[in-house]
Amino acid sequence: MRITTINEEQKARFPEWVQRYIEIGLSTQPADFDKATAAALRAYELCNIGQPMVVLRMSSPYGATLGGCIAWAMLRELGQQVESQVESQVRSQVESQVWSQVWSQVRSQVESQVRSQVWSQVRSQVWSQVESQVGSAIYNDRGGAFWSSWIAYVAFMRDVLGWSDPVLDRFQIDEDLATSCGWVWWHENVLAISDRPSIVNRDEQGRLHCETGPAIAYRDGWAIHAVHGVVVPADIIEDPASVTPSRIESESNAEIRRVMIERYGASRYLLDSGAKVIHRDAVGILYRKELADDEPIVMVRVLNSTPEPDGVMSRDEAIAAFGDAAKAAMDAPADARFKEYMLRVDPELRPLLSDGTKGNPQKITARNAVASSFGLRGEDYEPYIES
């Protein structure tokens, strides 16, 4: 039977399928090692390979890979044979028995969306950390929850479109692994199976992210810390006091440096790192800090002209710090208290226009900097009341 059409009712199940297999791919439930081991051993039979002498059940991909490295003298890679016996044959049967316009829709609407959330955003970060900590000796990984996009693709054909073929018996190996464990490493004499993570934290875009602890962690303590997909040393998250201006400036990775500045506070970093004052006028004080291989930080320091009961600066302190920009403080009572603010602005002072584009660069002045933060040019910035 050849499937040549996909109807609207079947298409309507795309979102359900995507959500289901993202949840499988990012599951934090403990692995069912018995189920995973049984499925993996069926693959050895399929490839006409004898049973492995050692089956490692490990709590993390790091542990599984490290265990495999220790047993390296006993190993001969098997992963490609498993892939050719399972995925390639299942995929070729799908694409021969399902019309291309149908399977391409399923691939784009189901497989690619699950892959972007599970494989691209999470699996790739986990694998890169395993490789950096253990080395690139073992690449024959295949199967487990992070392969859920492939499982979603074939399962949709089978369960929603009604595709049936004897080759699905082989696919059952991959499906059982995806729903029972985190990862599998295949070798002739050693099989290593990893648990699922115990924690997975992501941002709105699906990137690994947590500002209070690990973004992903495993039951043996191995973890990855990340901010909006940028993997960072653990102490940047766990010990914010370890982030200092000197450490920020010695960091060669621009993405990690941005995270460190965000954690430290851009305005605080500017003042503590001795940023250059490039202009001051009756509106405020403009600072610029050059960063290696990155866009400079440009911020304007302004004084709230309205005294506030919880202000942090006395009238005299405000006058001393802001000079001409403290006119309001000069006219205020002696016991008045004021707050100051730092506004980050475009380094070229290009105002953000209402259509989302950037306007022409302005002359580098504090007035123009403040105006640009409101989408204005300096000559148009004349506030009547400030609060």
C-alpha positions in Angstrom: 0.0 0.0 0.0 1.3 3.4 -1.0 0.1 6.5 1.0 -0.5 9.3 -1.4 -2.5 11.9 0.6 -2.7 13.4 4.0 -6.0 14.9 5.1 -6.8 17.9 7.2 -7.7 15.8 10.3 -4.3 14.1 10.1 -2.5 17.5 9.7 -4.3 18.8 12.7 -2.4 16.3 14.8 1.0 17.8 14.0 1.1 20.0 17.1 0.1 17.1 19.3 2.8 14.9 17.9 5.5 17.6 18.2 4.6 18.2 21.9 4.4 14.5 22.7 7.9 13.8 21.3 9.5 16.9 22.7 8.4 15.7 26.1 9.8 12.2 25.3 13.1 13.8 24.2 13.4 16.0 27.3 12.0 13.6 29.8 13.6 13.7 33.3 12.1 10.3 34.4 14.7 7.7 35.5 15.7 5.3 32.8 14.1 1.9 32.4 17.4 0.2 32.0 15.9 -3.3 31.6 13.8 -2.1 28.7 16.7 -0.2 27.1 19.1 -3.2 27.5 16.6 -5.6 25.9 16.1 -3.3 23.0 19.9 -2.7 22.5 20.6 -6.4 22.6 18.1 -7.0 19.9 20.2 -4.8 17.7 23.2 -7.0 18.3 21.2 -10.0 17.0 20.0 -7.9 14.0 23.6 -7.2 13.1 24.7 -10.8 13.6 27.0 -9.7 16.4 27.5 -11.8 19.6 26.3 -10.3 22.9 28.6 -7.8 24.5 30.7 -9.0 27.4 29.9 -5.8 29.4 26.8 -3.7 29.7 27.3 -0.4 31.4 24.3 1.3 33.0 25.5 4.8 33.7 23.8 7.8 35.3 25.0 10.3 32.7 26.4 10.6 29.1 29.7 11.6 30.7 29.8 8.5 32.8 28.8 6.3 29.9 31.4 7.7 27.6 34.1 7.6 30.2 33.2 4.0 31.0 33.5 3.2 27.3 36.9 4.9 27.1 38.1 2.8 30.1 37.1 -0.3 28.2 38.5 1.0 24.9 40.9 -1.9 24.4 37.9 -4.2 24.2 36.0 -2.2 21.7 35.1 -2.2 18.1 32.6 0.3 16.9 29.1 -1.0 16.1 27.1 2.2 15.9 27.1 2.5 12.1 26.0 -1.1 11.7 23.0 -0.5 13.9 22.2 2.7 12.0 22.3 0.9 8.6 20.2 -2.0 9.9 17.6 0.2 11.6 17.3 3.8 10.5 18.4 3.6 6.9 16.2 0.6 6.1 13.2 2.1 7.9 13.7 5.4 6.2 14.1 3.9 2.7 10.8 1.9 3.2 9.0 5.0 4.4 10.1 7.0 1.4 9.3 4.3 -1.1 5.8 3.6 0.2 4.7 7.2 1.2 4.4 9.8 -1.5 7.1 12.4 -1.2 4.7 15.3 -0.7 3.3 13.5 2.4 6.5 12.5 4.1 8.1 15.8 3.4 5.2 17.5 5.2 5.6 15.2 8.2 9.3 15.8 8.2 9.0 19.6 8.2 6.1 19.8 10.6 7.0 17.1 13.0 10.6 15.8 12.8 12.3 19.1 12.2 10.4 20.9 15.0 11.1 18.1 17.5 14.7 18.0 16.3 15.2 21.8 16.8 14.0 21.6 20.4 15.6 18.4 21.4 18.6 17.6 19.2 19.8 21.1 18.2 19.2 22.9 21.5 19.9 20.2 24.1 21.6 17.1 22.6 24.3 19.2 20.8 25.2 21.0 24.0 25.4 17.8 26.0 27.5 16.1 23.4 29.9 19.0 23.0 30.5 19.0 26.8 31.0 15.2 26.8 33.5 15.5 24.0 35.4 18.4 25.6 35.7 16.5 29.0 36.3 13.0 27.7 37.7 13.5 24.2 36.6 12.5 20.7 37.5 8.8 20.9 33.9 7.5 20.9 31.5 8.7 18.3 29.4 5.7 17.8 26.5 7.0 19.8 23.0 6.2 18.7 19.5 5.8 20.2 17.8 7.1 23.3 15.6 10.1 24.1 17.6 12.6 22.2 16.7 10.8 19.0 13.0 11.4 19.5 12.6 13.5 16.4 13.3 10.4 14.3 10.9 8.4 16.4 8.2 11.1 16.0 8.6 11.0 12.2 8.1 7.3 11.8 5.5 6.9 14.5 3.4 9.6 12.8 3.5 7.6 9.6 2.5 4.4 11.5 0.0 5.7 14.0 -1.7 8.5 12.2 -1.3 7.7 8.5 -1.7 4.0 8.9 1.6 3.0 7.3 2.5 -0.7 7.9 5.6 -2.7 7.0 7.6 -5.6 8.4 10.5 -3.2 8.8 8.7 -1.6 11.7 10.0 -4.5 13.8 13.4 -2.9 13.4 12.1 0.5 14.2 10.7 -0.8 17.5 14.3 -1.0 18.7 14.8 2.7 18.3 11.4 3.5 19.7 12.0 1.4 22.8 15.3 3.1 23.4 13.9 6.6 23.0 11.2 5.9 25.5 13.4 4.2 28.1 16.9 5.8 28.3 18.9 8.9 27.5 21.7 7.7 25.2 23.4 4.5 23.9 27.0 3.8 22.9 27.5 0.7 20.7 30.6 -1.5 20.7 31.2 -5.1 19.9 32.1 -6.1 23.4 30.8 -3.2 25.5 27.4 -1.6 25.5 27.0 1.7 27.4 23.6 3.1 28.3 23.0 6.4 29.9 20.2 7.5 32.2 18.0 10.5 31.3 18.7 13.8 32.9 17.2 14.7 36.3 16.8 18.4 35.5 16.2 20.2 32.2 15.7 24.0 32.3 15.2 26.0 29.1 14.3 29.5 28.0 11.3 30.5 25.8 13.3 29.7 22.7 14.1 26.2 23.9 17.7 26.9 24.7 19.4 25.5 27.8 19.0 28.2 30.5 19.0 28.7 34.2 20.2 31.6 36.2 20.1 29.9 39.6 21.6 26.4 39.0 22.3 23.8 36.4 20.5 24.1 33.0 20.7 20.3 32.7 21.8 17.8 35.4 22.2 14.1 35.8 21.8 11.8 38.8 25.5 11.3 39.2 26.1 15.0 39.7 27.3 15.8 36.2 25.7 19.0 35.0 25.9 21.8 32.5 25.3 25.4 33.3 24.0 27.7 30.6 22.4 31.1 30.1 20.2 31.4 27.0 22.1 28.5 25.3 25.6 29.8 26.2 27.5 27.2 28.3 29.4 28.8 31.1 31.6 27.7 34.0 29.4 26.6 37.0 30.7 29.3 39.4 29.4 32.1 37.2 25.9 30.8 38.1 26.5 29.2 41.5 28.9 31.9 42.9 28.1 35.3 41.4 30.7 36.9 43.6 33.4 35.1 41.6 32.6 37.4 38.6 34.8 40.5 38.8 35.8 43.2 36.4 39.2 41.7 35.9 37.8 38.2 35.3 35.3 39.7 32.8 38.1 41.4 30.9 40.3 38.3 30.9 37.6 36.2 29.3 38.4 35.5 25.7 35.0 34.1 24.7 32.7 37.0 23.8 29.5 35.1 24.5 30.6 34.0 28.0 31.9 37.5 28.6 28.4 38.9 27.8 26.8 36.5 30.3 29.3 37.6 32.9 28.6 41.3 32.3 24.9 40.6 32.6 25.4 38.7 35.8 27.6 41.5 37.2 25.4 44.3 36.0 26.4 46.4 32.9 26.1 49.7 34.8 28.1 48.4 37.8 30.7 47.0 35.4 31.1 50.3 33.6 31.7 52.2 36.8 33.9 49.5 38.5 36.0 48.9 35.5 37.0 52.5 34.9 34.9 53.1 31.7 35.8 56.2 29.8 33.6 59.3 30.2 33.2 60.5 26.6 30.7 63.3 27.2 28.7 65.1 29.8 26.1 67.8 29.6 23.0 69.0 31.4 21.2 65.8 30.6 23.7 63.2 32.0 27.1 61.5 31.7 28.0 59.3 28.8 30.3 56.3 29.3 32.0 53.9 26.9 33.8 50.7 27.6 35.7 48.9 24.8 35.4 45.1 24.7 37.8 42.8 22.8 36.1 41.1 19.8 32.7 42.6 20.7 30.5 45.6 20.5 31.5 48.3 23.1 29.2 49.1 26.0 27.8 52.6 25.9 25.6 53.8 28.7 24.4 57.2 29.8 24.1 57.9 33.5 21.2 60.2 34.4 19.8 61.6 37.6 16.1 61.4 38.4 15.1 65.1 38.8 12.3 64.2 41.2 13.5 63.7 44.8 12.3 60.3 46.2 12.0 59.2 49.9 14.1 56.0 49.1 16.7 57.9 47.1 20.3 56.7 47.5 22.1 60.1 46.9 22.0 63.2 49.0 21.5 66.6 47.3 25.2 67.4 47.7 26.3 63.9 46.4 24.1 64.3 43.3 25.6 67.8 42.6 29.1 66.5 43.0 28.5 63.5 40.8 26.5 65.1 38.0 27.5 68.8 37.9 25.3 70.6 35.4 23.1 67.6 35.0 22.0 68.0 38.7 20.1 71.2 38.2 17.0 69.8 39.9 19.2 68.8 42.9 20.5 72.4 43.1 17.0 73.7 43.6 15.9 71.0 46.0 15.9 71.1 49.9 19.0 70.2 51.7 17.6 66.9 52.9 16.3 65.7 49.5 17.3 62.3 48.3 17.8 61.3 44.6 18.1 58.1 42.5 20.4 57.7 39.5 19.9 55.4 36.5 22.1 53.9 33.8 20.6 53.6 30.3 22.3 51.4 27.8 22.3 52.9 24.3 23.3 52.0 20.8 27.1 52.6 20.5 26.5 54.8 17.4 23.5 56.5 19.0 21.2 55.3 16.3 17.6 55.8 17.6 15.2 52.9 17.3 12.4 54.0 15.1 8.8 53.0 15.4 9.1 50.5 12.5 11.9 48.7 14.3 14.7 50.0 12.1 17.6 52.1 13.2 17.9 55.8 12.4 21.0 57.7 11.3 23.9 58.0 13.8 23.9 61.1 16.0 26.7 63.1 17.4 28.1 61.5 20.6 26.5 63.5 23.4 24.7 62.5 26.6 21.6 64.3 25.4 21.5 62.4 22.1 22.1 59.2 24.0 19.1 59.7 26.2 17.0 60.8 23.2 18.0 57.7 21.2 16.7 55.5 24.0 13.3 57.1 23.4 13.5 56.7 19.6 14.2 60.4 19.2 17.0 62.6 18.0 18.6 65.0 20.5 17.1 68.2 18.9 13.6 66.7 19.5 14.2 65.7 23.1 12.8 68.4 25.4 10.9 66.7 28.3 8.5 69.0 30.2 8.3 66.8 33.2 10.7 64.0 34.4 9.7 61.5 37.0 
